[in-house]
Amino acid sequence: MIEDVNAYMRGLGEAARAAGRELAATESGPRNAALRAIAERIRGARETLKTANAKDIAAGEAAGLDAALLDRLALTDARIEAMAEGLEQIAALPDPVGAVTDLSPMPSGIRVGRMRVPLGVIGIIYESRPNVTADAAGLCLKSGNACLLRGGSEALHSNQAIAECIIEGLVEAGLPRTAVQVVATTDRAAVGSLITMDDYVDVLVPRGGKGLIERIMQEATVPMIKHLDGICHCYVDAAADLEMAERVVVNAKTQRYGTCNTLETLLLDGDIAEELLPRLKARFDEFGVELRGCERSCALVAGLTPATDADWDTEYLAPILSVRVVDGIDAAMAHIARHSSGHTEAIVTNHHANAERFLREVDSSSVMVNASTRFADGFEYGLGAEIGISTDKLHARGPVGLEGLTTQKYIVLGEGHIRE
Amino acid sequence: MIEDVNAYMRGLGEAARAAGRELAATESGPRNAALRAIAERIRGARETLKTANAKDIAAGEAAGLDAALLDRLALTDARIEAMAEGLEQIAALPDPVGAVTDLSPMPSGIRVGRMRVPLGVIGIIYESRPNVTADAAGLCLKSGNACLLRGGSEALHSNQAIAECIIEGLVEAGLPRTAVQVVATTDRAAVGSLITMDDYVDVLVPRGGKGLIERIMQEATVPMIKHLDGICHCYVDAAADLEMAERVVVNAKTQRYGTCNTLETLLLDGDIAEELLPRLKARFDEFGVELRGCERSCALVAGLTPATDADWDTEYLAPILSVRVVDGIDAAMAHIARHSSGHTEAIVTNHHANAERFLREVDSSSVMVNASTRFADGFEYGLGAEIGISTDKLHARGPVGLEGLTTQKYIVLGEGHIRE
């Protein structure tokens, strides 16, 4: 039992800061060796991990957690192997730190460039999935950052068991054992400390529900890279290929329902709505997707639920799609500007100027032409890994890979230059 | 008199958001035309500006403002011309928005790239100098951002008069008149609204004292790009050229005392301190700079003030320099890690490996080898303009030019691609 949670957290922070400094001075070799050693420890600890996880599952069942949550919590052989493989994949990626770019001579004679370096200490707050412990630790370690991991209380035993593997791997590779620290208390005050230790923590990456993120926005003094909602739109322009539109829209909604890049609102140009909407209705009926339509949509095809104002601002994460008929690209972009969460929007069109306007003017982290919103993903974008998708505009926007966990500092090379 | 400050500020925010959307869709031409038109209006309004400024000066004198503050507040003919020229220089810089980089095909067939775009709406909070109104408006406009400017209450009339010129220039160039809005109340509650309107404001740039920035850290829900302190260090290594060290150290301290990139703490390697410190003491005596030394420094040369613990954490902004003798680069970097504000640090050395270690391991926004810390400046770094110097690690670090006022979004080009 930890009595003074704030003192405990500050102790972790101080150790993380020191470890971060040490990590920042390492070459790729020891960091990759640690990642591979941790993967091996996780494979070797399979039974230990499952035993620890069984305690969490039993406690979860006793507490009446729902089936979906219990499923996310469970560590199976396949999931344990996937954690180990994920770490090996991270080890195989290029080192994101150390590159010096744009080193150029200035009129004064000094040379100025930028060096990519780790952020320092990253605080990650997440919920039930214990595999996040290994994933997040791996991404931070690869990018030369120390991290403080605060997982869900329901996964405490699983996370602690994974932490043991991580520490063993770090020590084996000669890296500081406090480079990755898993918070060992479920006391909510630990979060309050973590988000205000701006002297020890450089950035927060919350991976959880809206309530958590709103709490951090209100209370944190540490900056964060966050993802709020994914209310994604697709606008089918008058000049769209309707076969393509059907294929893209159905994929964007139905390929997975619960992901943040899933389509939630469909905007149809008035010129093609009469032809396209009945076809889409038939396809969505096959998938059991409920369509909630504006007045014009409901007048065009039978069987739509009338949409309410709230529908345009709802991330369903479910087989429901809101549909609105609009007159032209300006009306579509005005709807998006008002209702989008800034995650991902797509246009289906063969009209070049409309495609260009949509790309330029829509203010979201990903803007697409003739492609499914489901592509908004670090792996699909070639980042090789992803710590999350940011709907912020500062620092990292859209899928955040290893580069998002680094920053750049200016370097100046002189030969005794002084400012006149 | 504005009765409901929060409603007033939200009204400004809504108008700024709309103007920001319009600006983001503009080409360079109208933005540059507006900058030049504003410059002309400022030149033409010279007498009006001086009359408005005289009211602020009179009120400031009546309120007992000190001479330095009154000097910063004054608008002279030369300062008015400098504002106009500054806007013309910004107009002549390359457009920071619109570039698409790294557009590459992915295994799925989509092409993914990044487009540089404005941040949206920028809130700037600043103090007495009225020229910041024109400078900040110019940088935001150039980078396609709307802005909300909250100047110091002592400069209210001057800022309002400058705002008139800005609005006339915007209208002349056909841009929305709410692209730049100067808050017309000195009520401190306006700041409280501005820093929590995260639906209307994308980023805050506070340009003021530590009290202001600490208030924003505690209360803001809008992210900010900030500059806290400039406690800059120079470490003279055992392998330094002592002539060069003397030149660099004296310049870094004495070229200007009140700037954030001025040297505040000098670290001398024990091997060269005995030779170098008396020479530096003689030079600094000529400038009237007080040296506050550690025990070893005080033992090496007479006339030093003994430093207290507080000296190592003080930004003097005055002719005072703290001096500490350390044993080697590790001790120097440990001192810096503990006491630096992360602004700018320099090493003077001819030892290649030490230069490389210092560049890599020192965690500050600018790290220099054999150059004066006074070079840490947007103009010296070739940025062409500067909104400030950031000691943050997220987004913009070091001198922040036009690029720091933009972000990148992902763009995805497909031909009807769906995710399998």
Contacts between the chains, C-beta under 8 A, distances in Angstrom:
chain1	res1	chain2	res2	distance
A	21	B	337	6.1
A	21	B	361	7.4
A	21	B	363	7.2
A	24	B	360	7.6
A	24	B	361	6.4
A	24	B	363	6.8
A	25	B	357	7.7
A	25	B	360	6.7
A	25	B	361	5.0
A	98	B	360	7.6
A	104	B	382	6.8
A	106	B	380	6.4
A	106	B	381	7.0
A	106	B	382	5.5
A	108	B	375	7.0
A	108	B	380	6.2
A	110	B	371	5.2
A	110	B	375	5.7
A	110	B	380	7.3
A	112	B	380	7.7
A	112	B	381	4.9
A	112	B	382	6.6
A	115	B	359	6.8
A	115	B	360	7.3
A	115	B	367	7.8
A	117	B	360	7.7
A	117	B	363	7.3
A	119	B	393	5.3
A	119	B	394	7.8
A	120	B	363	6.6
A	120	B	393	6.7
A	198	B	217	7.2
A	202	B	393	5.3
A	202	B	394	7.9
A	203	B	393	7.0
A	203	B	394	6.1
A	217	B	198	7.2
A	217	B	221	4.7
A	218	B	221	6.5
A	221	B	217	4.7
A	221	B	218	6.6
A	223	B	223	6.1
A	223	B	392	7.0
A	223	B	394	5.0
A	225	B	394	7.5
A	241	B	416	7.0
A	243	B	416	7.9
A	244	B	415	7.7
A	244	B	416	3.7
A	247	B	416	5.9
A	247	B	418	5.7
A	248	B	414	7.9
A	248	B	416	6.0
A	248	B	417	7.8
A	248	B	418	6.0
A	251	B	418	3.6
A	251	B	419	6.1
A	252	B	418	7.8
A	255	B	418	7.4
A	255	B	419	5.4
A	337	B	21	6.1
A	346	B	412	7.9
A	348	B	416	7.8
A	357	B	25	7.7
A	359	B	115	6.8
A	359	B	411	5.3
A	360	B	24	7.6
A	360	B	25	6.7
A	360	B	98	7.5
A	360	B	115	7.3
A	360	B	117	7.7
A	361	B	21	7.4
A	361	B	24	6.4
A	361	B	25	5.0
A	363	B	21	7.2
A	363	B	24	6.8
A	363	B	117	7.3
A	363	B	120	6.6
A	363	B	409	7.7
A	364	B	409	6.6
A	365	B	409	5.7
A	365	B	410	6.4
A	366	B	409	6.8
A	366	B	410	4.4
A	366	B	411	7.5
A	366	B	412	6.2
A	367	B	115	7.8
A	367	B	409	6.1
A	367	B	410	7.4
A	367	B	411	5.4
A	367	B	412	7.3
A	368	B	411	7.3
A	368	B	412	4.0
A	368	B	413	7.6
A	368	B	414	6.7
A	369	B	411	7.9
A	369	B	412	7.2
A	369	B	413	5.3
A	369	B	414	6.6
A	370	B	413	7.3
A	370	B	414	4.5
A	370	B	415	5.6
A	370	B	416	5.3
A	370	B	417	7.2
A	371	B	110	5.3
A	371	B	412	5.1
A	371	B	413	7.2
A	371	B	414	3.0
A	371	B	416	7.6
A	371	B	417	4.7
A	371	B	418	7.8
A	372	B	414	7.7
A	372	B	417	6.6
A	372	B	418	4.6
A	372	B	419	5.3
A	374	B	418	7.5
A	374	B	419	4.0
A	375	B	108	7.0
A	375	B	110	5.7
A	375	B	412	5.8
A	375	B	414	7.6
A	375	B	417	7.1
A	375	B	419	5.7
A	376	B	410	7.4
A	376	B	412	7.6
A	380	B	106	6.3
A	380	B	108	6.2
A	380	B	110	7.3
A	380	B	112	7.7
A	380	B	419	7.2
A	381	B	106	6.9
A	381	B	112	4.9
A	381	B	410	6.5
A	382	B	104	6.9
A	382	B	106	5.5
A	382	B	112	6.5
A	392	B	223	7.0
A	393	B	119	5.3
A	393	B	120	6.7
A	393	B	202	5.3
A	393	B	203	7.0
A	393	B	407	4.5
A	394	B	119	7.8
A	394	B	202	7.9
A	394	B	203	6.1
A	394	B	223	5.0
A	394	B	225	7.5
A	394	B	394	5.8
A	394	B	395	4.1
A	394	B	407	7.1
A	395	B	394	4.1
A	395	B	395	4.2
A	397	B	407	5.6
A	397	B	408	6.3
A	397	B	409	6.0
A	397	B	410	7.6
A	398	B	409	6.7
A	398	B	410	4.3
A	399	B	410	7.3
A	407	B	393	4.5
A	407	B	394	7.1
A	407	B	397	5.6
A	408	B	397	6.3
A	409	B	363	7.7
A	409	B	364	6.6
A	409	B	365	5.7
A	409	B	366	6.8
A	409	B	367	6.1
A	409	B	397	6.0
A	409	B	398	6.7
A	410	B	365	6.4
A	410	B	366	4.4
A	410	B	367	7.4
A	410	B	376	7.4
A	410	B	381	6.5
A	410	B	397	7.6
A	410	B	398	4.3
A	410	B	399	7.3
A	411	B	359	5.3
A	411	B	366	7.5
A	411	B	367	5.5
A	411	B	368	7.3
A	411	B	369	7.9
A	412	B	346	7.9
A	412	B	366	6.2
A	412	B	367	7.3
A	412	B	368	4.0
A	412	B	369	7.2
A	412	B	371	5.1
A	412	B	375	5.8
A	412	B	376	7.6
A	413	B	368	7.6
A	413	B	369	5.3
A	413	B	370	7.3
A	413	B	371	7.2
A	414	B	248	7.9
A	414	B	368	6.7
A	414	B	369	6.6
A	414	B	370	4.5
A	414	B	371	3.0
A	414	B	372	7.7
A	414	B	375	7.6
A	415	B	244	7.8
A	415	B	370	5.6
A	416	B	241	7.0
A	416	B	243	7.9
A	416	B	244	3.7
A	416	B	247	5.9
A	416	B	248	6.0
A	416	B	348	7.8
A	416	B	370	5.3
A	416	B	371	7.6
A	417	B	248	7.8
A	417	B	370	7.2
A	417	B	371	4.7
A	417	B	372	6.6
A	417	B	375	7.1
A	418	B	247	5.7
A	418	B	248	6.0
A	418	B	251	3.6
A	418	B	252	7.8
A	418	B	255	7.4
A	418	B	371	7.8
A	418	B	372	4.6
A	418	B	374	7.5
A	419	B	251	6.1
A	419	B	255	5.4
A	419	B	372	5.3
A	419	B	374	4.0
A	419	B	375	5.7
A	419	B	380	7.2
